[in-house]
């Protein structure tokens, strides 16, 4: 669920920094809203938050980033073809390391 707010914040930043036009921004927000219902959104449980805390400590992640990664990890267990994408190099690197540990 946190991903929606994170995505909208990133889109707004791009708009403020003139990386997107108003029209592009509106289109991206509309696309996110249209697709949002199709995305799996794991429930934030005690176990998920504790996993996120462990990931935050192990990979030096921010709190919300660790929740997103923990959520992806939970979904990966149900969907082997899951792809993780972030606009944060440290978070993407942590995701690769988590998958490598999981698959070994």
N, C-alpha and C positions, 0 to 999 in steps of 0.2 A: 504494500500500500504506500510505503514511503517513496517508491519510485516515481509515482505520479507527481508529487510535490517537487522532487529532485529534478525531474524532466522539465516541468514548467518553470522552475527557477533558472535552469540552464537556458531554456528558450528565451526567457525574459532578459537574461544577461546578454545573450547574443543580440537581441533587439536593441538594448541600451547601448551596446558597443558598436552598433551598426554593422554587425555581422549578418543580420537578416533585415529585410525590408518589412514593413507592416504587413504587406500581402503574404510574404513568405511565412512570417510568424503566425498569422491567422491560419494559414494552410497547415502548418505543422501542428498547431494546437488542435485543429479540427481532426487531423489524422490520428493524433494520440487519443482524443476523445472517442472517435469511432472504433478504434482498435482496443481500447482499454478493457472493455467487457470480455474480450477473448483471451486476455492474459491470465495466467494462473497467479493467484495472489495468496501465498501461504499465510495462515493465521499466525500472528505474532504471539507465541506462547512463551512460557517460562523456559522451556528447552531451547527454543530458537534464540531467545535473548541471551541465554548463557553461552550457546555456541557462538553467537556474535561477539560476546565479550572475549571469549578465547581467541577468536580470529583477530579481533582488534589488537589484543596484546601480542599475539604471535607475529602479525604482519604490519604492525604500526599503522592501523587504519583508524579513521574517524568513526564515531559511533554509528551514524546512519549508513556509512559505507559498509561497515561490518554487518549491519542488519541486512542490507541488500545482498551481500555475499553469502551470508548464512541462509537466506531465503533461496538463493540460486542453488546452493548446495542441497537443500531439502528437495527442491524441484528436480535437480539432476538425478536424484535417486529414483524418481518416477518417470523421467523423460531423458533417456540416454542421448538424444539428439539435441539437447538444450545447448544454446550458445549464449555466452555471457558477454555483454558489451557495456563498456563505460567510457566516458570521456576523461578518465583519470588513469594515467599510466601506472601509478602505484596500485590502484585497485585491480586493474587488469592483470598486473603481474602477480598479485596475491591470488587472484582467481586461478591463474595457470598453476601456481604452486599447490593450491588446495586440490585441484583436479588431479595433479600428478600424484599426490599423496593418496587420494581416494582410489585411483586406478592401480596403484602398486600393490 
